[in-house]
Amino acid sequence: MASEAAITIAKMLENLPEQFTEQVVEHVREYIADLKDERQWNSAFSQSQDQLIAAAKKVRKEIQEGKAAPLDIETL
């Protein structure tokens, strides 16, 4: 069953000339793809929190022990 939002969008598209309809559909496709990518990123990021915390603690310890050197961006 279609949601109210989907029905609203369909009604809005019915009133547009076909050339504009195609443009809107393409924009919606891109927007949905972006939303899916963002959801994947957020999921991956949330699952890696423990690893990121551990890495930050390790770096902090290395800095305190004098084992870390500043990053020279010019040499990259």
Backbone as a chain_set.jsonl record, in Angstrom:
{"seq": "MASEAAITIAKMLENLPEQFTEQVVEHVREYIADLKDERQWNSAFSQSQDQLIAAAKKVRKEIQEGKAAPLDIETL", "coords": {"N": [[0.839, -1.178, 0.0], [0.543, 2.211, -0.798], [2.114, 4.996, 0.745], [0.905, 8.023, 2.332], [2.597, 10.123, 1.637], [3.788, 9.178, -0.727], [1.562, 9.047, -2.367], [0.878, 11.74, -2.477], [3.121, 12.788, -3.819], [2.859, 11.452, -6.266], [0.463, 12.583, -7.186], [1.286, 15.237, -7.478], [3.153, 14.945, -9.526], [1.525, 14.186, -11.636], [0.432, 16.531, -12.551], [2.39, 17.881, -13.867], [4.221, 18.804, -16.845], [5.525, 16.296, -19.069], [8.35, 16.437, -19.551], [9.277, 17.782, -17.291], [8.483, 16.054, -15.349], [10.168, 13.861, -15.742], [12.593, 15.043, -14.988], [12.118, 15.582, -12.284], [11.743, 12.986, -11.312], [14.299, 11.948, -11.759], [15.808, 13.542, -10.0], [14.669, 12.733, -7.584], [15.433, 10.045, -7.57], [18.237, 10.352, -7.331], [18.323, 11.636, -4.848], [17.247, 9.693, -3.141], [19.196, 7.713, -3.453], [21.353, 9.071, -2.289], [20.39, 9.252, 0.345], [20.356, 6.529, 1.027], [23.104, 5.957, 0.867], [24.021, 7.622, 2.925], [22.769, 6.427, 5.114], [24.054, 3.951, 5.102], [26.688, 4.804, 5.628], [26.362, 5.957, 8.183], [25.64, 3.678, 9.613], [27.935, 2.047, 9.321], [29.801, 3.735, 10.532], [28.825, 3.903, 13.159], [29.2, 1.3, 13.961], [31.898, 1.147, 14.154], [32.798, 2.562, 16.282], [34.017, 1.66, 18.717], [36.509, 0.784, 17.78], [37.539, 3.183, 16.784], [37.728, 4.697, 19.123], [39.604, 3.166, 20.542], [41.822, 3.481, 18.844], [42.244, 6.24, 19.074], [42.913, 6.434, 21.781], [45.288, 4.986, 21.75], [46.915, 6.616, 20.144], [46.95, 8.933, 21.694], [48.375, 7.96, 23.908], [50.833, 7.35, 22.68], [51.622, 9.932, 21.976], [51.976, 11.056, 24.525], [54.099, 9.516, 25.374], [56.072, 10.378, 23.757], [56.439, 9.173, 21.327], [55.166, 9.827, 19.036], [55.169, 11.745, 16.042], [54.759, 15.007, 14.663], [52.517, 15.437, 11.908], [53.657, 16.066, 8.734], [52.321, 17.796, 6.397], [53.175, 18.819, 4.007], [54.92, 16.982, 2.909], [53.428, 14.943, 1.988]], "CA": [[0.0, 0.0, 0.0], [1.321, 3.441, -0.907], [1.972, 5.912, 1.868], [0.332, 9.324, 1.991], [3.629, 10.919, 0.973], [3.932, 8.676, -2.096], [0.351, 9.458, -3.096], [1.014, 13.182, -2.702], [4.123, 12.984, -4.872], [2.274, 10.989, -7.523], [-0.506, 13.598, -7.632], [2.049, 16.407, -7.92], [3.77, 14.614, -10.817], [0.474, 14.111, -12.659], [0.112, 17.873, -13.038], [3.557, 18.452, -14.529], [4.532, 18.326, -18.196], [6.364, 15.092, -19.018], [9.779, 16.751, -19.449], [9.567, 18.119, -15.902], [8.283, 14.831, -14.58], [11.409, 13.086, -15.838], [13.603, 15.728, -14.186], [11.784, 15.361, -10.874], [12.013, 11.579, -11.014], [15.755, 11.784, -11.676], [16.238, 14.162, -8.741], [14.225, 11.865, -6.487], [16.325, 8.873, -7.592], [19.523, 10.761, -6.765], [18.119, 11.933, -3.431], [17.088, 8.409, -2.451], [20.521, 7.085, -3.442], [22.123, 9.774, -1.267], [19.882, 8.825, 1.656], [20.839, 5.168, 1.27], [24.537, 6.06, 1.152], [24.182, 8.212, 4.252], [22.363, 5.416, 6.083], [25.149, 2.978, 5.156], [27.813, 5.452, 6.303], [26.036, 6.068, 9.607], [25.682, 2.335, 10.178], [29.34, 1.633, 9.393], [30.474, 4.589, 11.509], [28.394, 3.53, 14.507], [29.754, -0.017, 14.275], [33.344, 1.241, 14.305], [33.09, 3.474, 17.38], [34.983, 1.057, 19.643], [37.824, 0.792, 17.125], [37.998, 4.567, 16.718], [38.106, 5.08, 20.488], [40.857, 2.471, 20.846], [42.886, 4.125, 18.063], [42.499, 7.557, 19.672], [43.634, 6.203, 23.047], [46.649, 4.568, 21.411], [47.633, 7.796, 19.669], [47.158, 9.801, 22.851], [49.444, 7.352, 24.695], [52.074, 7.532, 21.929], [52.001, 11.341, 22.109], [52.479, 11.236, 25.89], [55.386, 8.811, 25.493], [57.014, 10.983, 22.821], [56.633, 8.274, 20.181], [54.454, 10.352, 17.867], [55.759, 12.927, 15.421], [53.738, 15.792, 13.949], [52.323, 15.118, 10.499], [54.115, 17.118, 7.831], [51.439, 17.714, 5.251], [53.908, 19.209, 2.815], [55.653, 15.835, 2.362], [52.474, 13.907, 1.523]], "C": [[0.887, 1.245, 0.0], [1.063, 4.332, 0.304], [1.344, 7.216, 1.387], [1.342, 10.182, 1.222], [3.786, 10.485, -0.486], [2.734, 9.083, -2.947], [0.418, 10.942, -3.434], [1.993, 13.465, -3.831], [3.549, 12.574, -6.227], [1.286, 12.007, -8.072], [0.212, 14.843, -8.146], [2.651, 16.157, -9.297], [2.744, 14.583, -11.951], [0.195, 15.465, -13.298], [1.274, 18.552, -13.752], [3.664, 17.965, -15.971], [5.552, 17.179, -18.095], [7.85, 15.405, -18.862], [10.158, 17.088, -18.007], [9.415, 16.901, -14.995], [9.556, 13.993, -14.572], [12.508, 13.711, -14.989], [13.367, 15.483, -12.693], [12.102, 13.933, -10.476], [13.518, 11.342, -10.879], [16.293, 12.387, -10.383], [15.855, 13.288, -7.546], [15.1, 10.614, -6.42], [17.673, 9.203, -6.944], [19.406, 11.006, -5.262], [17.996, 10.642, -2.627], [18.423, 7.678, -2.384], [21.415, 7.738, -2.388], [21.69, 9.368, 0.138], [20.367, 7.426, 2.015], [22.318, 5.164, 1.608], [24.777, 6.596, 2.558], [23.816, 7.205, 5.341], [23.45, 4.351, 6.224], [26.341, 3.546, 5.909], [27.559, 5.516, 7.803], [26.098, 4.707, 10.292], [27.124, 1.866, 10.353], [30.082, 2.428, 10.463], [30.095, 4.184, 12.921], [28.968, 2.175, 14.919], [31.265, 0.034, 14.514], [33.754, 2.135, 15.479], [34.142, 2.922, 18.338], [36.393, 1.078, 19.063], [38.396, 2.202, 17.061], [38.457, 5.06, 18.094], [39.437, 4.451, 20.861], [42.025, 3.121, 20.103], [43.239, 5.483, 18.654], [43.274, 7.421, 20.972], [45.091, 5.819, 22.777], [47.491, 5.77, 20.974], [47.925, 8.74, 20.831], [48.315, 9.284, 23.709], [50.799, 7.55, 24.005], [52.56, 8.979, 22.002], [52.605, 11.587, 23.483], [53.864, 10.612, 26.069], [56.44, 9.384, 24.542], [57.288, 10.126, 21.6], [55.98, 8.808, 18.903], [55.151, 11.595, 17.347], [54.657, 13.698, 14.703], [53.694, 15.399, 12.473], [52.756, 16.313, 9.662], [53.326, 16.993, 6.534], [52.157, 18.02, 3.945], [54.618, 18.021, 2.162], [54.722, 14.74, 1.855], [52.333, 13.906, 0.04]], "O": [[1.876, 1.305, 0.731], [-0.054, 4.408, 0.815], [1.264, 7.475, 0.187], [0.981, 10.879, 0.274], [3.903, 11.327, -1.377], [2.889, 9.424, -4.12], [0.06, 11.353, -4.538], [1.72, 14.292, -4.701], [3.736, 13.276, -7.22], [1.263, 12.272, -9.274], [-0.209, 15.437, -9.139], [2.662, 17.052, -10.142], [3.064, 14.915, -13.092], [-0.23, 15.538, -14.451], [1.141, 19.693, -14.195], [3.25, 16.85, -16.287], [6.336, 17.114, -17.148], [8.547, 14.714, -18.119], [11.24, 16.721, -17.55], [10.13, 16.749, -14.005], [9.97, 13.482, -13.531], [13.272, 12.996, -14.341], [14.303, 15.213, -11.941], [12.672, 13.698, -9.41], [13.957, 10.618, -9.986], [17.154, 11.788, -9.739], [16.638, 13.129, -6.609], [15.466, 10.173, -5.331], [18.182, 8.444, -6.12], [20.291, 10.625, -4.496], [18.58, 10.521, -1.55], [18.747, 7.082, -1.356], [22.147, 7.05, -1.676], [22.528, 9.166, 1.017], [20.741, 7.163, 3.157], [22.75, 4.459, 2.52], [25.627, 6.09, 3.29], [24.481, 7.138, 6.375], [23.738, 3.898, 7.332], [26.941, 2.858, 6.735], [28.43, 5.171, 8.601], [26.561, 4.602, 11.428], [27.49, 1.351, 11.409], [30.89, 1.876, 11.21], [30.958, 4.127, 13.797], [29.196, 1.935, 16.104], [31.846, -0.926, 15.02], [34.938, 2.429, 15.646], [35.062, 3.642, 18.729], [37.358, 1.358, 19.775], [39.594, 2.4, 17.259], [39.463, 5.762, 18.202], [40.303, 5.115, 21.43], [43.102, 3.291, 20.674], [44.416, 5.838, 18.726], [44.187, 8.202, 21.238], [46.004, 6.262, 23.473], [48.641, 5.916, 21.389], [49.025, 9.283, 20.934], [49.138, 10.067, 24.182], [51.79, 7.877, 24.657], [53.763, 9.229, 22.082], [53.633, 12.254, 23.599], [54.693, 11.121, 26.823], [57.579, 8.917, 24.529], [58.282, 10.342, 20.907], [56.224, 8.288, 17.815], [55.663, 12.401, 18.124], [53.717, 13.093, 14.188], [54.719, 15.071, 11.876], [52.279, 17.43, 9.859], [53.647, 16.167, 5.679], [51.769, 17.519, 2.89], [54.889, 18.062, 0.962], [55.185, 13.719, 1.348], [51.577, 13.104, -0.508]]}, "num_chains": 1, "name": "protein.A"}
